Amino acid sequence: MRGRLDPLPCALLGLTLLADVAAVTLSVGLEPAYDTWLYAVWALVVSGTGALIASRHPENPIGWLFCGFALLNVLGDVAQGWGLRAAAEGWPAGPAGEWIATWSWLPSGLGWMLTFLLFPDGRLPGRRWRVVPLAGGFGMVLAIAGWSLTTERDGEFASGHNPLAVDGLPTSALMAVGMTLFLGALIASAVSLVLRLRRARGIERQQLKWFAFAAAVAAVVLPAGFFVYYETPLAGVVIALALMALPVAAGVGILRYRLYDIDLVVNRTVLYTSLTLLLAAAYVATSLVLGTALGHGSAWVTAASTLVAAAAFRPLRARLQTAVDRRFDPARAHALRQVAAFLEDLRAGRAMPESIEAVLRDVLDDPQVELRFLDPATGGYVDTLGIERANPADERRLRVPIEPMGVALCDPDRHANPAAVAEVVAAGRLAVEIARLRVELRRRLTQVEDSRARIVAAGHEERRRIERDLHDGAQQRLVSVGLALRHAQYELESAPREQVDRTLDDAVVQITAVIEELRELAHGLPPSQLDSGLAAALRELAARAPMPVEVDALDERVAPGVEAAAYFIACEGLTNVVKHARATAVSLTAVRDHGSLVVRVADDGVGGAAPADGSGLTGLADRVLAAGGTFRVDSDAGKGTTLVAELPCAS
């Protein structure tokens, strides 16, 4: 959204500001301070809101209306200030300024009438409503004529006489007819706003709620303030604040309707107003009853009345909250009741937690609702079936965070009030959490089953390899050695000594080859050093490495299976460093940490290692997972590689 005002709205705002400064300068000290300053601020608020709307949505006439009648209102204030100053200091044309001030408030009423009819999109609710602004405009003209030309307004002039009064003119009739048409049209425009609100859906309804709430407050405040306007200065202040809320609500409704939850504002306003009135009534009733028996001056009356009000607060608030929700936001109340009913079924075992997604789709009337859970092992997201899905931040959908479990995705075109969606989703948080745990459990079981299957397959393959190598290599060489020794036995009787020695030397060579082959076959099996503990085995392993290896291993013994797994992890880690890392130094640690044996192999090599199907890292991950542990690889390019395996071990 642009951050600057367009030239014409900016110019209108500037003119309003200049006129406002002139009006305040002329009027200050000659009328009540609240009348001078509050209505000056009100005019700037209306004009500023209109300038923003006109700049962002120039096709919407509401912005231009606000700019126009705010400027007219300020010009009326300038005329009023001129009249006051002229009467006080003898300036010329004072009566003319006073005369303009007497009727200058009526165009503002017409402006609000048009705003009610056109809000929020700038179009009338229907063609038949065109008669309302016509009647209102005609009534305004009649009212201005009657109001400004009558002798009944003489008291509002410093001279005690209206200089433009016309004797014999039926000004009373003009005012009666004009104000009847004008007020009737104003009421009709307010009715159109109510009717539009009842028919509206989605975004339009959310926008209308903002303005309708401010209009409802004004509808209560303005008539009440009118009757006591001349009795207390507070009435003028309250009226100014109520009028100031109208343009603010209109601006928020058009420009920022998604930013705040108007339903919550309405809900809390009605709730706490009703609660205050009922508690006050309970306090007064208790005071009257107990005052009759104990005396009105008794401290026990005050204490008992306060206690009754305090005791009634919580149950009364709960009942009022339910009633307000049903009256002012039945859709949200229904959705929350449906979610609560589902949770009851879940606790009773009549529903599955994964069904919360379908429940949210139903209560939110959005078939695109989708839950995505954060997988703590991978940092990615999965759906309710455990299938890996894309990061929600990459999708153009309404995202409702469910910290720290994941996120709910919705269709943004169906929800004008994200806060209401978030409240409904939060109500089902228990089911979402259980569903996430079940999905995570299923994924872990699947991973364990897959890893065990790969381990079993690798074991079968390794046994077949050993069997094949024994049959094709060591076994054949041993047969050859046996035949050579038998041949040497026969040669001892008749062959020369040198020939016998050659035969025995050949047998020794073959035995040496058999030993090497058996040594190769035994590679990867737990070394004999594990008999002395893991620390000794790791130091022996480090001594055979072609680069410096720093070893930090616990000397205490752990379970044999854990020691063997740790040794194999260290072997595979060092093997990967030698083959791929091009490292100059390696750190090998095996320490106990919170009930786990943590094996870490870190190098300063080229990095960039990643588990892949069939790779040594995948085998390591399978081995660790089969032992009930966790395994991770940190290997940014150019920053070395760190393998970390955590194996559960008994204390």
Secondary structure, DSSP 8 states (H G I E B T S, - for coil): ---S--HHHHHHHHHHHHHHHHHHHHHTTTS-HHHHHHHHHHHHHHHHHHHHHHHH-TT-HHHHHHHHHHHHHHHHHHHHHHHHHHHHHT-TTHHHHHHHHHHTTHHHHHHHHHHHHHTTTTS-S-GGGGHHHHHHHHHHHHHHHHHHH-GGGGGGSTTSS-TT--TT--HHHHHHHHHHHHHHHHHHHHHHHHHHHHH--HHHHHHHHHHHHHHHHHHHHHHHHHHTTTT-HHHHHHHHHHHHHHHHHHHHHHH-TTTS-HHHHHHHHHHHHHHHHHHHHHHHHHHHHHHHHH-TT-HHHHHHHHHHHHHHHHHHHHHHHHHHHHHH-HHHHHHHHHHHHHHHHHHTTSS-GGGHHHHHHHHTT-TT-EEEEE-TTTS-EE-TT--EE--GGGS-SEEEEETTTEEEEE-GGG-S-HHHHHHHHHHTHHHHHHHHHHHHHHHHHHHHHHHHHHHHHHHHHHHHHHHHHIIIIIHHHHHHHHHHHHHHHHHHHHS-HHHHHHHHHHHHHHHHHHHHHHHHHTTTS--GGGGG-HHHHHHHHHHTSSS-EEEEE--S---HHHHHHHHHHHHHHHHHIIIII--S-EEEEEEEETTEEEEEEEE-S-------TTSHHHHHHHHHHHTT-EEEEE--TTS--EEEEEEE---
